[in-house]
Amino acid sequence: MKEFDVKTKIYFGENALKRLSELKTDKAFVVADPFVVRSGLIDFVIDPLKEANIDYYIFSDVVPDPPLEKVVKGVSEALDFGAEYIVAIGGGSAMDTSKAIRKFAGKINGAFTPKLVCIPTTSGTGSEVTSFAVLSDVKNNAKIPLASEDMVPDEAILDEVLVKSVPPEITADTGMDTLTHAIEAYVSVNNNEFSGALAEKAVEICGQFLLRSYNYNGDAHARRKVHIASCLAGLAFNSASLGLCHGMAHQLGAQFHIAHGRANAILLPHIIEYNSEIGAFGRSKKSYPPCVRKYCNMARVLGVNNLNEVTTIRAFVSYIQYLMMEMSVPLNISEMGRISREDYEAKIDIMAKAALADACTATNPRVPSLDEIKEIYRAIW
């Protein structure tokens, strides 16, 4: 028996942030990344809280790939403040930090049961509706994926006013993250009709609006659409999980601090080829893995379906690479220019072992071997 539910209440559309003035509480613990505070975006949260006479405390010691030490500090400050709501504003790091703070603080003090409201300022992670968080163990250069139902946010607020100023590079990386979430959820061994419908819509929106959003951040309609696509993809993978692309991308982030969306983008064409068993010189066969039909359907949604399975997979991969080039996303690791080949190859064994053990890899449509993962890491150099 399968099940599907959406635990997070989603507020979206014009003036969605007004929801904060309606919170039934006296105190709110606000988790924000430093850029949100410096740029003044924090005012979009603070102003409605002030309007409702809600006392607040800002925790802004948030960094990418939140390390355990930062979470411990946040837990201490949240327990001291004792809020009935935790409000997270920022990218995936702020939302992951807030999820971990609520979870671990509740373990320490069972009476601490705040509701969690997540407000994304980038369109990519989908973290505002998922039970997942990724922390980092700095000492061991490792990422720690967490998944627990008690980390699902109670509310999410999607307001495009917060993403209008996102620079093109981040728009590209997070947009490719959204696309990867949707595609991996769609072919996951845990996929279902509900997650599939959400994934299809997310991909459709990305095909129509991602480049528009990248080319002009003043295009409020495109920004709103991609922001919603990110949430739809988050709902899809919260139900179906992900795959090998994410399992391998986590290690690129842990070892070389490559932005998560960028790591996914570089890997995605290679993972599609690996899962479908249709490479650059693939020829027609009598039968294909079940994921080929799904990839071909995604190609149809994007308008790049072709003569047969082989040519459609090739067109699908080419479309993804075209999108990357149009948004100046590197097609491989060497294009980034800051990592030496020697350093990269020295980490392949470590990354491959960690990727094989990653929880996301478990739901990939093709079961990889350690050697196959190593080969893909070499191929993306």
N, C-alpha and C positions, 0 to 999 in steps of 0.2 A: 504494500500500500504506500502511495506517495501522498504528500500534502503540500499545499502552497498557501502562504498567507503573507500579508503585508502588515507588519507590526507598527511601522512608522507612519504617523499622520503627516501628510505633505501639504505645505502651504506654498503656493506659487502664483505668478502673475503680478500685475501692477500693485505696488505698495504691500507686498507680502510681509515685509519686515514689521508692519504695524502689529503683527501677531504678538510681538514681544511686549507690547503695552497691555496685552490682555492676559498675561501670565498671572495665575492666582498664587502669588507668593510675596514674601517680604524681602527675600534675599536671593541673589543670583551670583554664582561663581562663574566668571567669564574666562574661558581659555582662548587666547588669541596669539597668533604668531607675531613676532616683532614687527614685520612689515605692515601688518594690519594696524598696529598701534601707531607706527611712525607716519604712515600715509594718511591717517585720519579716517580710514574705513571703520575703525572701532566706533566712531560716532554714530554709525548706522545702528549699532546695538545699544550704545549707552543712552542716546537721546530718547528712544521709546521707554527704556527702563526708568529714566528720570521722570518722564511724563507720567508714569504709573506709580511714582514714589517707591520704586523697588531699589533697595540698597544693593550694591554690587562690589565685587572684588575682582581685579584683573590679574590673571596669571599669564605672563607672556614669555616665560622661559621655555619657549618651544623652538625646536630645531628640526631640520629634515631627518628622517629616519630616527624618530625619538628614542634616545637611549634610556635604559632602565633608570639611570640616576636622575634624569629629569622627571620621570614619572613619579619616582619616590618623593621628590621635592613637591610636586603637585599634589600628591596624596596628602602630605603633611599640611599644606596650606589649605586644601579643601576641607579637611577635617577641622582645622582651627576655625575656619569661617562658618562652617555648618550650614550651607545653603540647601534650599529645597529644589533648586534647579541648577544644572550645569549648562551653560550656553557656550558652545564652541563656534568660533568664527575663524576661517582661514582655509588653507588647503588640507590635503590628507593628513599632514603631520599634526595639525591642531586637533583635527577630529579623532585621529588615532590616540593622541595623548589624552584627550578628554574621556574616551571610552575606557582606557586603561586606568585613569584616575578613579573613575566611578567604580570600576570593578574591584580594584585592589583596596580602595578606601572602604568599600562595603565589607570586604573580607576582614578588615581590621576592626571596624565598628559596624555591627549588624544593624544598628539603628540609622545608619547613614544610607538613605535610599532616595537620592535626588532623581528627578526626571532629567533626561538629556535632550537638549535641543541643538541640532547641528546646522550651521549656516555656511555652505561652501563659497569660497571666493575664487575658485578655479573650477573649470568644467572638465573633470576627468576621473577623479577617484571613485565617485559614487559612494564614498564612505558614509555619507549622511543617512544611508538606508541599509547598511550592511552590519553583519555581526562580526566582521573581520577588522583586525588592526595588525599592523606590523611594527614591532619595536626592534631596537638594535642592541646587540651586545658588543660595545666598542672594544673591550679587552680582547675578545676572540674574533673580531671582524665578522660577525655573523648577524643575520636577521632572524627575528623570532616572530613567526606568524601566529597570531592568536585568533581563535574563532569560538565564540560563545554567545548563546542566545541573550544573555544578560548584558551584552554590549550593544545590542541593537538600539539606536536612538529612538526616543519616544516621538520626537517631532523633527521635521526637516523644513527649512525655509529656503526656497529657491527664488532669489530676486536678482534679475540681470544687472541691476545697478551696481552690484558688487564685482561684476566681471568686465565692465566696460573698459577699465584701465589696464587689464591684463596684457602684457606685451606679447608680440607675435610669437617669440620663441616658446614661451610657456603655453600659449594657446595651441601651438603645434604639438608639443609634447603631451599635454593633457588631453587634447583631442584624439591623438593616436592611442592613448590609454583607454579612452572611452570605446573606440573602435575595437581594440583588442579584447576588452572586457566582454563586449557583446558577441564577438566571433567565438571566443573561447567558451563562453557560457552556452552558445548555440550548439557546439559540437561536443560538449562535455558528456561523459557517460551518465551523468545525473540530470541531463536536460529533460524538460517536460514541456507540454503544450503551453503552459502559462509563461515559463521562463523564455520559451522560444518566441512567443509573440512579442514580449518586451524587447528581446534582443533584435528581432527583425526591425522593429520600429526605431530602435536606437541607431542601427546601421543605416536605415533609410534617411534619417535626419542628418547623420554625419555626411552621407553622400550629397545631400542637398545644401547643407549650410556650413560645414566645417571650413571649407576654403573661403567662403564669404566672411566668416567670422575672423579668420586669420588675416585676410587682406585689409579689413577695415573694422577696427574694434568699436567704431561708432555705429555700426549696423546693429541696432538694438534687437531687431527681430531675429537676426542670425544668432546673436549671443544668447537670446532667450531660448531658442530652439536647441542649441548645442548644450546649454545648461540642463535642459530637461532630458536630452539624450543621455547625458552622463548619469542622471538619476535612474533612468529606465534601465541602463546597462547594469547599474549597481543592484537594482532589484532582481535582474536576471541572474547575475552571478551569485547573489546571496542565496538564491534557491538552487542553482545548478552547479555552483563552484566554477573553477577555471581549468587550466591545463598546463602543459609543459612550458609554454611561452612564459607564463608567470613564474613557474618554478625555477626557470633559468634566469629570468630577469632579476629576481630577488638577489641572486648571487652576484650579478654584475653591479648591482647597487651596493651590496655589502663590501665587495672587494675593491671596486674602483669608483664608487660614489657617482655612478652614472644615473641621471634622472630616471625615475621608474618608467615614465611614459616613453622616454627615448629608448630605453633598453628593450621595452616591449616592441616598439616599432621596428627596431633593427632585427629582432628575432622573428617577428610575425611571418614574413614571407617564407623563411626557412622552415618554420614549424608547420605551415600549411603544406609545403612540399613534402615534408617528412610524414605527416599524418596521412596525407592522401596517397602517398607513394607515387606521386607524379612530379618529377623534377623537370629541369630545363630541357632535358632530352627524352622526356617520357613518351611512351607510345601506347596506343590503345590496347586494352586487355579485355578479357571476357567478363571480369568482375573487379569491383573496387571495394575498398572499405566503406562502411555505411556513412562515414563522415564526408565522403566525396559528394554525395547527394546534397548534404547540408551546405557544404562550401559552394556548390553550384547554385543553390538557392540564394545564398548571400550575394553571389555574383549577379543573379537575376534582379535582386532588390536594388543593387547598385547600377543596373543597366549595362553590365559588361558580360552577360552570358554569351556563349559562343556556340560553335558547331557541335561539339561533343564534350565529354567530360574532360579530356586532356586539354583541349584548347580553352575551355572555360576556366579551369584551374589556372592555366597560364595567364589568361586575361585578368583573373582575380588578383593574382600575385603582382602582375604588372600595374594594375590599378593602384594597389597599396603603395608600390614603389614610386609611381607617378605622384601620388598624394604627398609622399615624404619629400620628394624632390621639389615640388611646388612650394612646400613649407620649409625648405632648407633643413630638413631633418637628415642627418647622415645615414647612408645606407649600410655602413659597417663601422666597426670599432676604429679601424685605422684612420678613417676620415675625420675623427674627432681630434686627432693630432696631439693629444696630451698623454697618451698611454703608449709605452714602448712595447714592441712585439715580444721582447724578452720577458718583461714583467707580466704581460698578458698570458703568454704560454706557460709561465711558471705557476700560474694560478688555475689552469684548466682542470687539473685533477681534483683540486679542492672544491672548485665550483661544481664540477660534475657530480661528485659524491653528495654534496649538499642539495643540488637540484633534484637528484633521484629520490632523496628523502623528503623533499618539500611536499607539504600537504596538497598543493595545487596540482602537482604532477600525478597524483593518485587518480584524478578524474579525467586525465587526458584520454582521447579516443584510441590512441595507440600506446601500448606499454613499451617504454623505451628501455634500452640496456645502457649500462654505464658507458660503454664504448660509443654508442650512438650519440649520447649527449655530448661526449667529448668532441665527436666529429662535427656536430652542429656548432659548438663553441669555436672550433677552428674555422668553420666555414664563414662565420660572421666577422672574422678579423678583417 
